[in-house]
Amino acid sequence: MTDKDLAPVPEKRESFIRIGEVLKRTGMGRTSLYAEIKDGNFKPPIVLRQSIHVWLESDVDEYIRRKTEEARKGSPVFRGTRSAG
């Protein structure tokens, strides 16, 4: 084993992403995203300027991770109101 093998793994640098990328990565539409924010399930955007709203990439990654864990545990993600048949 060399010193290179023991070197710490560099941390990923944080970055901002705009709404288009958030929607693409989560698979949500704009209305669903803002409903998730209102319900406290998704962190609100950071307002850089009046017309520039961004999210931290790590917050979006955390939301995706959490939703994936919920789905894999069998939590109902969506309960439709329509009856079968």
ZAKOLGU-148746 format. One record per atom (N, C-alpha, C, O): residue in three letters; x, y, z. Coordinates in steps of 0.001 Angstrom, whole numbers, plus 500000, padded with zeros to 6 digits. Layout:
<rs>
ALAXYZ/...
</rs>
This chain:
<rs>
MET500849498822500000/MET500000500000500000/MET500894501241500000/MET501899501288500710/THR500531502222499218/THR501319503446499137/THR500583504598499800/THR499409504484500155/ASP501298505716499962/ASP500661506916500526/ASP499487507366499664/ASP498496507899500164/LYS499618507141498368/LYS498540507533497455/LYS497256506760497770/LYS496160507311497672/ASP497391505495498146/ASP496229504681498485/ASP495531505184499743/ASP494335504950499915/LEU496245505859500611/LEU495707506343501874/LEU495210507781501804/LEU494679508309502781/ALA495380508402500666/ALA494986509806500523/ALA493471509941500693/ALA492715509090500225/PRO493025511014501365/PRO491578511204501537/PRO490898511456500205/PRO491482512036499289/VAL489666511016500113/VAL488866511242498909/VAL488394512690498939/VAL487795513121499924/PRO488653513447497878/PRO488217514850497884/PRO486695514937497905/PRO486004514146497264/GLU486191515906498649/GLU484754516103498721/GLU484258516771497443/GLU484969517550496808/LYS483029516448497089/LYS482415517062495922/LYS482138518527496226/LYS481631518858497298/ARG482465519390495297/ARG482192520817495474/ARG480705521081495313/ARG480046520504494448/GLU480192521954496153/GLU478776522317496109/GLU478515523211494911/GLU479366524008494516/SER477325523068494336/SER476977523949493225/SER475482524241493245/SER474684523497493815/PHE475133525349492602/PHE473745525743492438/PHE473210525112491161/PHE473939524943490183/ILE471918524764491185/ILE471275524335489951/ILE469948525070489811/ILE469281525380490799/ARG469585525339488573/ARG468362526086488275/ARG467181525130488196/ARG467353523911488202/ILE465992525691488122/ILE464768524898488192/ILE464676523836487092/ILE464199522731487349/GLY465115524143485897/GLY465052523155484814/GLY465806521882485159/GLY465334520780484880/GLU466965522032485759/GLU467765520878486163/GLU467116520151487339/GLU467149518922487401/VAL466526520903488274/VAL465821520284489408/VAL464680519419488887/VAL464521518275489313/LEU463891519957487973/LEU462759519219487418/LEU463227517984486663/LEU462623516917486773/LYS464288518126485907/LYS464830517003485145/LYS465316515902486081/LYS465031514726485856/ARG466041516273487120/ARG466629515274488021/ARG465587514587488892/ARG465742513412489226/THR464525515300489266/THR463513514709490144/THR462374514060489369/THR461645513233489917/GLY462214514423488112/GLY461115513897487317/GLY459783514565487634/GLY458731514095487201/MET459825515650488383/MET458597516366488750/MET458323517493487771/MET459209517936487039/GLY457093517940487775/GLY456721519153487075/GLY456837520324488045/GLY456992520127489250/ARG456762521520487526/ARG456901522732488338/ARG455860522788489466/ARG456199523116490603/THR454601522471489157/THR453540522522490166/THR453806521524491287/THR453628521845492462/SER454233520317490928/SER454542519302491941/SER455717519722492816/SER455705519505494028/LEU456726520320492201/LEU457880520781492966/LEU457447521804494012/LEU457816521696495182/TYR456670522789493595/TYR456261523822494542/TYR455280523287495589/TYR455218523816496698/ALA454516522248495252/ALA453665521600496253/ALA454534520888497293/ALA454229520929498485/GLU455602520244496853/GLU456529519576497773/GLU457208520603498695/GLU457425520339499877/ILE457534521762498143/ILE458131522838498956/ILE457120523310499992/ILE457457523450501168/LYS455890523555499567/LYS454841524035500472/LYS454585523041501596/LYS454345523439502736/ASP454635521742501280/ASP454400520696502273/ASP455610520440503172/ASP455531519651504114/GLY456725521106502882/GLY457931520933503690/GLY458761519722503323/GLY459650519328504078/ASN458482519122502167/ASN459215517936501738/ASN460431518251500876/ASN461280517387500656/PHE460515519473500393/PHE461602519884499492/PHE462045521261499932/PHE461210522126500199/LYS463337521477500012/LYS463834522783500464/LYS463505523866499437/LYS463585523633498230/PRO463136525045499925/PRO462821526145499000/PRO464074526648498293/PRO465196526399498735/PRO463865527358497193/PRO465017527864496457/PRO465740528978497214/PRO465198529620498113/ILE466969529166496808/ILE467775530295497278/ILE467595531387496233/ILE467803531155495042/VAL467214532562496674/VAL466970533662495744/VAL468250534495495642/VAL468642535179496587/LEU468882534420494484/LEU470099535201494255/LEU469757536617493826/LEU470393537585494243/ARG468753536713492996/ARG468180537978492545/ARG466700537732492360/ARG466248536589492429/GLN465951538767492131/GLN464503538622492013/GLN464101537536491006/GLN463148536793491240/SER464815537449489911/SER464440536492488873/SER465356535269488805/SER465243534462487882/ILE466260535128489773/ILE467184533988489764/ILE467010533187491045/ILE467445533591492124/HIS466358532033490890/HIS466138531124492008/HIS466925529854491729/HIS466856529300490632/VAL467672529396492723/VAL468509528210492557/VAL468362527295493772/VAL467878527708494826/TRP468786526059493603/TRP468815525095494694/TRP470235524572494833/TRP470995524542493866/LEU470582524163496040/LEU471852523487496229/LEU471728522079495659/LEU470750521378495917/GLU472709521682494899/GLU472686520356494297/GLU472583519271495375/GLU471915518257495176/SER473239519485496503/SER473198518494497585/SER471793518360498180/SER471417517270498612/ASP471012519439498212/ASP469632519357498707/ASP468765518513497766/ASP467926517731498212/VAL468981518682496473/VAL468234517897495487/VAL468642516428495588/VAL467791515539495543/ASP469938516176495723/ASP470431514800495876/ASP469827514148497125/ASP469451512977497095/GLU469736514899498207/GLU469175514381499452/GLU467693514039499277/GLU467239513007499770/TYR466949514877498595/TYR465535514611498335/TYR465382513313497534/TYR464549512469497864/ILE466185513162496492/ILE466124511960495666/ILE466482510726496492/ILE465822509694496370/ARG467501510815497318/ARG467907509702498171/ARG466780509317499129/ARG466463508137499283/ARG466178510323499771/ARG465116510081500741/ARG463893509441500078/ARG463328508484500607/LYS463489509970498924/LYS462343509414498206/LYS462614507982497747/LYS461714507142497770/THR463839507703497335/THR464214506355496924/THR464116505396498095/THR463581504296497952/GLU464625505798499254/GLU464540504951500447/GLU463085504688500832/GLU462727503560501168/GLU462252505716500784/GLU460834505551501108/GLU460172504555500157/GLU459408503691500587/ALA460463504678498886/ALA459858503788497894/ALA460315502347498106/ALA459523501414497971/ARG461575502171498435/ARG462103500820498631/ARG461594500183499914/ARG461569498958500025/LYS461188500993500881/LYS460632500464502120/LYS459149500149501971/LYS458525499616502889/GLY458595500477500823/GLY457194500185500565/GLY456246501294500970/GLY455033501089501005/SER456787502484501281/SER455914503603501605/SER455102503985500380/SER455633504046499271/PRO453824504241500578/PRO453025504672499423/PRO453464506065498975/PRO453434507018499754/VAL453861506166497744/VAL454264507449497204/VAL453037508194496712/VAL452951509417496816/PHE452107507454496183/PHE450897508055495645/PHE449726507133495935/PHE449783505935495657/ARG448689507683496483/ARG447466506906496697/ARG446371507545495875/ARG445831508591496237/GLY446052506915494777/GLY445001507428493901/GLY443636507260494536/GLY443445506414495410/THR442701508061494099/THR441343508005494655/THR440400507223493742/THR439239507000494087/ARG440896506813492591/ARG440054506067491655/ARG439970504614492085/ARG440960504035492533/SER438814504038491954/SER438654502622492269/SER438994501784491049/SER438820502219489911/ALA439480500580491300/ALA439854499690490195/ALA438590499178489509/ALA437585498885490158/GLY438664499076488184/GLY437606498469487420/GLY436608499416487006/GLY435640499043486344/
</rs>
